[in-house]
Amino acid sequence: MEQQHYLMPLIMVLPLIAAALIRIIGDKNPNLREAVSIITAIIVFGLLIPLANMVMQGERPSFLIAEPFPGIPIELSLEPLGMMFALIAGFLWIITTVYAIGYMRGHHEKNQTRFYMFFAIAISVTLGVAFSGNLFTLFVFYEVLTLSTYPLVTHAGTDAARRAGRVYLGILLSTSICFLLLALIWTYYLAGTLEFTSGGILSGTASNMTLSVILLLFFFGVGKAAIMPFHRWLPAAMVAPTPVSALLHAVAVVKAGVFTLIKISVYIFGINTLIELPGREILLYVVAISILLASLTAMTKDNLKARLAYSTISQLGYVTLGAILATSAGIIGASMHIVMHAFAKITLFFAAGAILVAAHKSEISQLDGLGRKMPFTFAAYTIGALSIIGMPPFGGMWSKWYLALGTLQAGELFLLATLMISSLLNIAYLLPIPLRGFIRQPENQEPGLKEAPLNCLIAMTVTSVMCLVLFIYPDPWYMLASMIVD
């Protein structure tokens, strides 16, 4: 059993080895380069399975990497929430790589070797976030994730891409240094530790007002959660290729943000401490406003990826809301929404990329009648949209159900109304796209227009089918989420 503790560092090292091999192979043999990506992704996910079995049996494998400061180690340790995040990242790396092969070739993207190399590095760092055994380790991997994804955001090399990269780095690094790092140091000063501990480490260490200030620093310091007003980096980053957008929205970056917020709520503050803090009430209303404003902004965007970006900001607010409701149902709903949103949103981005590759269209106003030529793509989009909305029989229903229960447990009827209004807004900005595609008369369509490359269709099939599977069989994810609360 001890040997299985070495699986965590091995799982993190394998993508780095793949990145090195991809760099060596380069453009000389694209098939081999991409085979390395897919085979490594499959191996990584396969190695995650025995770890998941251990965690579900109540074990908590750990591995010490180093101790740069006395009492503050860089350590890997796996608990149910980290296991959920790692499984999502591992599985979707496989699917996104399959999609990327079709997209990058079909769209004739430049610098494909660099793309696959940094994608693998970003996955390794994402797994480091998931495996982090304490707040210091999480902070280190969180920052490295920002830096490792910068080359992906600026992949195109255009002036717009470089501007987006500056916004991306500027917001994420400034929030981390000014707020998150300060909160981390303050926490260590009060608690004398940064270990993730069931029930939290800050209980009784300071007044509720002081702890409220630390809470605000943490939540605004985690810029990857895209809480308004620190959200602009996310729509700015949409200048990147669609597989990068999928990485940002479903696999790695934003999920690392909301994952961090749940960890802080449960293991740094603890639910019983969190519910007593006046700063929590401020955050609840800030997040509610962020959910609604992002949804309203999404309705105004004609660019499809921009609309989906603001949709993501709103949906991240759901997870953040569940994290600070300080109820068992809220935490379960927030944790499950990380999973449900990942599969639904990556399906939407896959569809957007397929439309761009096949039809060379990026604006919603250009999509009239396109669903008749690309029925598979628009059907996959519809499934992803319905899951985001929370309609049965798709997985998004379960996470929204538990989030709604969480608001009732907390006695926050205003927040329940926020979730309901937001779901109606989801309908308003997501469903017009397939309606345009299937119902309206086509205008100026290219002759011979057909579906995107097969790789793109395979990836969309898997993720859209998973939206249905997650409704029928949510049990493993619910069990892991319940263990977080227990």
ABEGO torsion letter per residue (X at the ends): XAAAAAAAAAAAAAAAAAAAAAAAAEAABAAAAAAAAAAAAAAAAAAAAAAAAAAAAGBBBBBBABBABBGBBBBBBBBAAAAAAAAAAAAAAAAAAAAAAAAAAAAGBBGAAAAAAAAAAAAAAAAAAAABABAAAAAAAAAAAAAAAAAAAAAAGBAAAAAAAAAAAAAAAAAAAAAAAAAAAAAAAAAGBABBBBGEAABGABBAAAAAAAAAAAAAABAAAGBOABAAAAAAAAABBAAAAAAAAAABAAAAAAAAAAAAAAAAAEAAAAAABAAAAAAAAAAAAAAAAAAAAAAABABAAAAAAAAAAAAAAAAAAAAAAGBAAAAAAAAAAAAAAAAAAAAAAAAAAAAAAAAGBABAAAABGAAAABAAAAAAAAAAAAAAAGBOBBAAAAAAAAAAAAAAAAGBAAAAAAAAAAAAAAAAAAAAAAAAAAABBBBGBBBGBBBBBAAAAAAAAAAAAAAAAAAABAAAAAAAAAAAAX
